[in-house]
Amino acid sequence: MNWPRLSPADVQARIERASSAQRQWSTMSMEQRSEVLQRVASVLRDRTTLFAQRITEEMGKPIVQAEAEIMKCASTCDYFTVRSPTMLRDSVVETEYSSSRITYEAMGVVFGIMPWNFPWWQVIRFAAPALMAGNALLVKHAPTTFGCAADIEAVFLEAGAPEGLVSSLVIDVDAVESVIAHRLVRAVTFTGSTAAGASVASLAGRYVKKSVLELGGSDPYIVLDDADIEQAAKTCVTGRLINTGQSCIAAKRFLVHRSIASAFTDAFIAEMTTRPMGDPMDRTTALGPLARRDLRDMVNEQRRRAVAAGGRLMWQCDAVPDVGFFATPAVLADVHPGNPAFDEEIFGPVAAISTFGNEDEAIRLANTSVYGLGAAVFTSDSERADRIARQLEVGTVHVNDVVRSDPRFPFGGVKDSGYGRELGREGALEFVSTKTIIHA
């Protein structure tokens, strides 16, 4: 669908309406805000199928995964309705004064620039805590998922939020600066590529606005010599293929101890062959098309360049559908620093396997990346896993599991993967104004 873009006057009106809604919202009690988010969660559960179908239609996510995305949004709304009163309550500081405390107050209007790959989740994970803190939200979604953005706005209205509290801006990139610069917009959050994030950060700095960035990733999964090979391979394939590989926190580099590399690779390839590719509306499909033609072409070209640079093609799918933007799933071995499959983020179903001889080499390879979003460690020794995890330059480490975001824990990256945190108490405090109040 070709969504008509808003005029500058329309954008101005929506910003002013969001500011007005925010002033009303911030005077409401935490209990009243919770009731709205609880109704949002209820609507999402009632209409999971409808909203999931829109996701699949707009960006090709397998329908079962799209439904899971909607359900995760509902549970996240539930979480912050329960936890926000504790997260945001005043902090009392014992001093010589008669009273001294720290308060956490709404910033105002927060501008979210969101990607297409998790069109509901990327919004809700910053929206739920920001709204509970008393803020209003403007959302500029990716053009391919403007329909999802419209659904999000409609759900909040239906749930009883003030009109304009959550508002979609159907604009192009060239209109983003004027929104960030607007005097009523107090902060900006961005999820997307590192290059685009750098541009947003520059604009936020120019106009002295708070910013949070969740950018690209090239998550390393370290498989140690004492790992359960079969289970590790299955989990690693799951991590690589979530959303057909179109996830910043998808597993992308597999660092495997040389003593088990052959057995792991065999198990990994065997698991890859069990994941059906096809129509994303088919409930048996595990791998759907990529979201756009250019994205498919980029992944296929990265795979070709990786092989040309010395990567050994161990397996690729020979039954890629002719209709749709399907990238060719593949497994590459002998991938080293300098190879595109090691250095770049491949946003599709291509796995790169490297080997190491000891823990120090594994850690060095894992950290040899401009990215630092997530990582995983596979081992039967929890102390060993913790020792390695503490040395990895990332925001999140999972042991014997896929990397995933969770409303209970802060999520975000380091290095070129961005800064700031979403979710958890740390995420709840990103979009508040911290104020100190002292009574002599």
C-alpha positions as CSV (number, residue, x, y, z in Angstrom):
1,M,0.0,0.0,0.0
2,N,1.2,3.5,-0.9
3,W,0.7,5.5,2.3
4,P,0.3,9.3,1.7
5,R,3.0,11.2,3.5
6,L,2.1,13.9,6.0
7,S,2.6,17.5,5.1
8,P,4.9,19.7,7.3
9,A,1.7,21.3,8.7
10,D,0.2,17.9,9.5
11,V,3.5,16.8,11.3
12,Q,3.4,20.1,13.3
13,A,-0.2,19.4,14.3
14,R,0.6,15.9,15.4
15,I,3.6,17.0,17.5
16,E,1.4,19.7,19.2
17,R,-1.3,17.1,19.8
18,A,1.2,14.7,21.3
19,S,2.4,17.4,23.6
20,S,-1.1,18.2,24.7
21,A,-1.9,14.5,25.3
22,Q,1.3,14.1,27.3
23,R,0.4,16.9,29.6
24,Q,-2.9,15.2,30.3
25,W,-1.4,11.8,30.6
26,S,1.3,12.9,33.0
27,T,-1.3,14.1,35.5
28,M,-3.0,10.7,35.5
29,S,-2.0,8.3,38.3
30,M,0.2,5.3,37.7
31,E,-2.8,3.1,38.3
32,Q,-4.8,4.9,35.5
33,R,-1.9,4.5,33.1
34,S,-1.6,0.9,34.0
35,E,-5.3,0.3,33.2
36,V,-4.7,1.7,29.6
37,L,-1.7,-0.6,29.1
38,Q,-3.6,-3.6,30.5
39,R,-6.4,-2.9,27.9
40,V,-3.7,-2.7,25.2
41,A,-2.5,-6.1,26.2
42,S,-6.0,-7.5,26.2
43,V,-6.7,-6.1,22.6
44,L,-3.4,-7.7,21.4
45,R,-4.4,-11.1,22.8
46,D,-7.9,-10.9,21.3
47,R,-6.6,-9.9,17.9
48,T,-3.3,-11.7,17.7
49,T,-4.1,-13.3,14.4
50,L,-5.2,-10.1,12.7
51,F,-2.1,-8.1,13.7
52,A,0.2,-11.0,13.0
53,Q,-1.2,-11.3,9.5
54,R,-0.4,-7.6,8.8
55,I,3.2,-8.2,9.9
56,T,3.5,-11.1,7.6
57,E,1.9,-9.3,4.7
58,E,4.1,-6.3,5.0
59,M,7.5,-7.8,5.7
60,G,7.3,-11.6,5.2
61,K,7.8,-12.9,8.7
62,P,6.5,-16.5,9.1
63,I,3.1,-16.3,10.6
64,V,3.8,-18.3,13.8
65,Q,6.7,-16.0,14.6
66,A,4.5,-13.0,13.9
67,E,2.0,-14.3,16.4
68,A,4.7,-14.8,18.9
69,E,5.8,-11.2,18.4
70,I,2.3,-9.9,19.2
71,M,2.0,-12.1,22.3
72,K,5.4,-10.9,23.6
73,C,4.2,-7.3,23.2
74,A,1.1,-8.2,25.3
75,S,3.2,-9.7,28.1
76,T,5.6,-6.8,28.1
77,C,2.7,-4.4,28.6
78,D,1.6,-6.6,31.5
79,Y,5.1,-6.5,33.0
80,F,5.5,-2.8,33.0
81,T,2.1,-2.1,34.4
82,V,3.1,-4.2,37.4
83,R,6.7,-3.1,37.8
84,S,6.7,0.5,36.8
85,P,5.4,1.9,40.2
86,T,8.4,0.3,41.9
87,M,10.9,1.2,39.2
88,L,9.8,4.9,39.1
89,R,9.1,5.6,42.8
90,D,11.1,8.3,44.5
91,S,14.5,7.3,45.9
92,V,15.1,8.6,49.4
93,V,18.7,9.6,50.2
94,E,19.8,9.6,53.9
95,T,21.6,12.9,54.5
96,E,21.9,15.7,57.1
97,Y,19.0,17.4,55.5
98,S,15.5,17.0,56.9
99,S,14.4,15.5,53.6
100,S,16.3,14.6,50.4
101,R,15.0,12.5,47.6
102,I,15.3,11.8,43.9
103,T,12.3,11.9,41.6
104,Y,11.8,10.4,38.1
105,E,9.5,12.5,36.0
106,A,8.3,12.4,32.4
107,M,10.5,14.0,29.8
108,G,7.6,14.9,27.5
109,V,7.4,13.8,23.8
110,V,9.7,11.0,22.7
111,F,10.3,10.4,19.0
112,G,10.9,6.7,18.0
113,I,12.4,5.8,14.6
114,M,11.6,2.2,14.1
115,P,12.6,-0.6,11.7
116,W,10.6,-3.1,9.7
117,N,11.9,-6.4,11.1
118,F,10.0,-6.5,14.4
119,P,7.4,-3.8,13.6
120,W,5.3,-4.3,16.8
121,W,8.0,-5.4,19.3
122,Q,10.5,-2.6,18.5
123,V,7.8,-0.1,19.3
124,I,6.3,-1.7,22.4
125,R,9.6,-2.4,24.1
126,F,10.3,1.3,24.3
127,A,6.7,2.4,24.5
128,A,5.5,0.5,27.5
129,P,8.1,1.9,30.0
130,A,8.1,5.3,28.4
131,L,4.3,5.6,28.6
132,M,4.2,4.4,32.2
133,A,6.7,7.1,33.0
134,G,4.2,9.7,31.6
135,N,5.6,10.4,28.2
136,A,3.9,10.7,24.8
137,L,5.3,8.9,21.7
138,L,5.7,9.8,18.1
139,V,6.6,6.8,15.9
140,K,8.2,7.1,12.4
141,H,8.0,3.5,11.1
142,A,9.8,2.0,8.1
143,P,7.8,2.7,4.9
144,T,7.1,-1.0,4.4
145,T,5.4,-1.3,7.8
146,F,3.3,1.8,7.9
147,G,0.3,-0.5,8.2
148,C,1.6,-1.9,11.5
149,A,2.2,1.6,12.7
150,A,-1.4,2.5,12.0
151,D,-2.5,-0.6,13.9
152,I,-0.4,0.4,16.9
153,E,-1.9,3.9,17.0
154,A,-5.4,2.5,16.7
155,V,-4.9,0.0,19.5
156,F,-3.8,2.7,22.0
157,L,-6.8,4.8,21.1
158,E,-9.2,1.9,21.6
159,A,-7.6,1.2,24.9
160,G,-8.4,4.6,26.2
161,A,-5.2,6.6,25.7
162,P,-5.6,10.3,25.1
163,E,-5.8,11.1,21.4
164,G,-2.3,11.7,20.1
165,L,-0.5,10.1,23.0
166,V,0.8,7.4,20.6
167,S,0.9,8.9,17.1
168,S,2.3,7.5,13.8
169,L,4.2,9.9,11.6
170,V,4.0,8.8,8.0
171,I,7.0,10.7,6.8
172,D,10.2,10.0,4.8
173,V,13.8,10.2,6.1
174,D,14.2,13.8,4.9
175,A,11.6,15.0,7.3
176,V,13.2,13.4,10.4
177,E,15.5,16.3,11.2
178,S,12.6,18.7,11.6
179,V,10.9,16.4,14.1
180,I,14.1,15.9,16.2
181,A,14.7,19.7,16.1
182,H,11.1,20.6,17.2
183,R,11.1,22.3,20.6
184,L,8.3,20.0,21.9
185,V,10.3,16.8,21.2
186,R,12.6,16.0,24.1
187,A,14.2,12.7,23.2
188,V,14.7,10.3,20.3
189,T,15.2,6.5,20.2
190,F,16.3,4.7,17.1
191,T,16.6,1.0,16.1
192,G,18.3,0.2,12.8
193,S,21.7,0.2,11.0
194,T,24.8,1.7,12.5
195,A,25.2,4.2,9.7
196,A,21.6,5.5,10.1
197,G,22.0,5.5,13.9
198,A,25.1,7.7,13.6
199,S,23.1,10.2,11.6
200,V,20.3,10.2,14.2
201,A,22.8,10.6,17.0
202,S,24.4,13.5,15.2
203,L,21.1,15.3,14.8
204,A,20.2,14.6,18.5
205,G,23.5,16.1,19.5
206,R,23.0,19.1,17.3
207,Y,19.7,19.9,18.9
208,V,20.7,18.7,22.4
209,K,18.2,15.9,22.7
210,K,18.6,12.7,24.7
211,S,19.1,9.7,22.4
212,V,19.1,5.9,22.7
213,L,20.4,3.7,19.8
214,E,20.0,0.0,19.2
215,L,22.0,-0.7,16.1
216,G,23.5,-3.6,14.1
217,G,25.0,-6.7,15.5
218,S,27.2,-9.7,14.6
219,D,26.6,-11.9,17.6
220,P,29.3,-14.5,18.2
221,Y,28.2,-17.9,19.6
222,I,31.1,-19.7,21.2
223,V,30.9,-23.5,21.3
224,L,33.4,-24.9,23.7
225,D,34.9,-28.4,23.6
226,D,32.7,-29.6,26.5
227,A,29.4,-28.5,25.0
228,D,26.5,-30.8,24.1
229,I,27.1,-30.7,20.3
230,E,23.7,-31.8,19.2
231,Q,21.9,-29.4,21.5
232,A,24.3,-26.6,20.7
233,A,23.8,-27.0,16.9
234,K,20.1,-27.0,17.2
235,T,20.1,-23.9,19.4
236,C,22.6,-22.1,17.1
237,V,20.5,-22.8,14.0
238,T,17.5,-21.4,15.9
239,G,19.5,-18.3,16.8
240,R,20.7,-17.8,13.2
241,L,17.3,-18.3,11.5
242,I,14.9,-16.3,13.7
243,N,12.9,-14.0,11.5
244,T,14.8,-15.6,8.5
245,G,18.0,-14.1,9.9
246,Q,16.7,-10.6,9.9
247,S,17.5,-9.7,13.5
248,C,20.2,-7.5,15.0
249,I,20.6,-10.1,17.8
250,A,20.5,-13.2,15.5
251,A,23.4,-15.5,15.8
252,K,25.8,-14.7,13.0
253,R,29.3,-15.9,13.8
254,F,29.8,-19.4,15.2
255,L,33.2,-19.9,17.0
256,V,33.7,-23.6,17.5
257,H,36.6,-25.4,19.3
258,R,38.7,-27.2,16.7
259,S,38.3,-30.6,18.5
260,I,34.6,-30.6,17.8
261,A,34.3,-28.4,14.7
262,S,33.7,-31.3,12.3
263,A,31.0,-32.9,14.4
264,F,29.4,-29.5,15.1
265,T,29.3,-28.5,11.5
266,D,27.7,-31.8,10.5
267,A,25.0,-31.4,13.2
268,F,24.5,-27.8,12.2
269,I,23.9,-28.6,8.6
270,A,21.6,-31.4,9.4
271,E,19.5,-29.1,11.5
272,M,19.5,-26.4,8.8
273,T,17.9,-28.9,6.4
274,T,14.9,-29.4,8.8
275,R,13.7,-25.8,8.6
276,P,11.1,-25.5,5.8
277,M,11.2,-22.5,3.5
278,G,8.2,-21.2,1.7
279,D,4.9,-19.3,2.0
280,P,5.2,-17.2,5.3
281,M,1.4,-17.6,5.8
282,D,1.9,-21.4,6.0
283,R,2.1,-22.4,9.7
284,T,4.8,-25.0,8.9
285,T,7.2,-22.4,7.3
286,A,10.3,-21.6,9.3
287,L,12.0,-19.5,6.6
288,G,10.1,-16.9,4.7
289,P,11.2,-14.3,2.2
290,L,13.3,-11.3,3.1
291,A,11.5,-8.1,3.5
292,R,12.6,-6.5,0.2
293,R,14.3,-7.3,-3.1
294,D,17.4,-5.2,-2.3
295,L,17.9,-7.0,1.0
296,R,17.7,-10.4,-0.6
297,D,20.2,-9.3,-3.3
298,M,22.6,-7.9,-0.6
299,V,22.6,-11.2,1.4
300,N,23.2,-13.3,-1.7
301,E,26.1,-11.0,-2.7
302,Q,27.6,-11.1,0.7
303,R,27.5,-14.9,0.6
304,R,29.3,-14.8,-2.8
305,R,31.9,-12.4,-1.6
306,A,32.5,-14.5,1.5
307,V,33.2,-17.6,-0.6
308,A,35.5,-15.6,-2.9
309,A,37.4,-14.4,0.1
310,G,38.2,-17.9,1.2
311,G,35.1,-19.1,3.0
312,R,34.4,-22.8,2.3
313,L,30.8,-23.4,1.2
314,M,29.7,-26.4,3.3
315,W,26.1,-26.4,2.3
316,Q,23.4,-24.3,0.6
317,C,19.8,-24.8,-0.1
318,D,19.1,-25.9,-3.6
319,A,15.3,-25.5,-3.4
320,V,14.8,-21.7,-3.0
321,P,11.3,-20.6,-4.2
322,D,11.2,-18.7,-7.4
323,V,8.5,-16.3,-6.3
324,G,9.3,-13.9,-3.4
325,F,12.5,-12.3,-2.1
326,F,14.0,-15.6,-0.8
327,A,17.8,-15.5,0.0
328,T,19.7,-18.7,-0.3
329,P,20.4,-20.3,3.1
330,A,24.0,-21.4,3.4
331,V,26.7,-22.6,5.8
332,L,30.3,-21.4,5.4
333,A,33.4,-22.7,7.1
334,D,37.0,-21.4,7.4
335,V,35.7,-17.9,7.9
336,H,38.3,-15.6,9.4
337,P,38.7,-11.9,10.2
338,G,38.8,-10.0,6.9
339,N,36.1,-12.2,5.4
340,P,32.8,-10.4,4.7
341,A,30.9,-13.1,6.6
342,F,33.1,-12.3,9.7
343,D,33.3,-8.6,9.5
344,E,29.9,-7.5,8.2
345,E,26.4,-8.0,9.5
346,I,24.6,-10.5,7.2
347,F,20.9,-9.9,7.6
348,G,19.7,-13.2,6.3
349,P,20.1,-17.0,6.6
350,V,23.8,-17.4,6.1
351,A,25.9,-18.9,8.9
352,A,29.7,-18.4,9.3
353,I,31.7,-21.0,11.2
354,S,35.2,-20.2,12.6
355,T,37.4,-22.3,14.8
356,F,39.6,-21.7,17.8
357,G,42.1,-23.6,19.9
358,N,41.6,-22.2,23.4
359,E,39.5,-19.8,25.5
360,D,41.7,-16.8,24.9
361,E,41.5,-17.2,21.2
362,A,37.7,-17.6,21.3
363,I,37.4,-14.4,23.3
364,R,39.7,-12.5,21.0
365,L,37.7,-13.7,17.9
366,A,34.4,-12.9,19.5
367,N,35.6,-9.3,20.4
368,T,37.2,-8.8,16.9
369,S,34.2,-6.9,15.6
370,V,32.9,-3.4,15.5
371,Y,29.7,-4.7,16.9
372,G,28.8,-5.6,20.5
373,L,25.2,-6.4,20.9
374,G,24.9,-10.0,22.2
375,A,26.8,-13.3,22.5
376,A,26.2,-16.9,23.6
377,V,28.5,-19.4,25.2
378,F,27.9,-23.2,25.0
379,T,29.5,-25.3,27.7
380,S,28.7,-27.7,30.5
381,D,30.8,-25.7,33.0
382,S,28.9,-22.7,34.4
383,E,32.0,-21.2,36.0
384,R,33.8,-21.4,32.7
385,A,30.9,-19.8,31.0
386,D,30.7,-16.9,33.5
387,R,34.5,-16.3,33.2
388,I,34.2,-16.0,29.4
389,A,31.0,-14.0,29.5
390,R,32.6,-11.3,31.6
391,Q,35.3,-10.8,29.0
392,L,33.0,-10.4,26.0
393,E,32.4,-6.9,24.7
394,V,28.6,-7.1,24.4
395,G,25.5,-6.0,26.2
396,T,23.9,-9.4,26.7
397,V,25.3,-12.9,27.1
398,H,23.2,-16.1,27.2
399,V,24.7,-19.4,28.2
400,N,23.4,-22.5,26.4
401,D,20.6,-20.6,24.8
402,V,19.8,-18.1,22.0
403,V,20.2,-14.4,22.7
404,R,16.8,-12.7,23.1
405,S,15.4,-9.6,24.7
406,D,13.3,-9.9,27.8
407,P,11.3,-7.2,29.5
408,R,12.9,-8.1,32.9
409,F,16.4,-7.3,31.8
410,P,18.1,-4.2,30.2
411,F,18.8,-4.7,26.5
412,G,21.3,-2.8,24.3
413,G,24.8,-2.8,23.0
414,V,28.3,-1.3,23.0
415,K,30.7,-0.2,20.3
416,D,28.9,0.2,16.9
417,S,25.8,-1.6,18.3
418,G,24.7,1.6,20.0
419,Y,24.2,3.0,23.5
420,G,21.5,3.3,26.1
421,R,19.2,0.5,27.2
422,E,15.6,-0.6,26.7
423,L,13.6,-2.8,29.0
424,G,14.3,-3.6,32.6
425,R,14.6,-0.8,35.2
426,E,17.5,0.7,33.3
427,G,15.3,1.0,30.2
428,A,12.4,2.5,32.3
429,L,14.8,5.2,33.5
430,E,16.1,6.2,30.0
431,F,13.2,8.5,29.2
432,V,12.7,10.3,32.6
433,S,14.0,13.5,34.0
434,T,15.9,12.9,37.2
435,K,15.2,15.6,39.7
436,T,16.8,16.1,43.2
437,I,14.6,17.7,45.9
438,I,16.2,18.7,49.2
439,H,14.5,20.2,52.3
440,A,16.9,22.0,54.6
